[in-house]
């Protein structure tokens, strides 16, 4: 694996792949208000986050991960109450 060192001012992106999630469509729906690219597959969700620089990418990743965590916890509670 080759790791490139990005400058603080470089445009950059990161892709999160969540596989074997319980409800891919529900997690994707939770991210519609985020500024991310979303691809759903039968058992996985791909989320692409882009930003103008590393600092903004970190902030957007944090926000996206918090949204995913909140949606996941809500789904767990819904499934638990059934």
Buried (B, 14 or more C-beta within 10 A) or exposed (E): EEEEEEEEEEEBEBEBEBEEBEBBEBBBEBBEEBEBEBEBEEEEBBBBBBBEBBEBBBEBBEBBEEBBEEBBEEBEEEEEEE
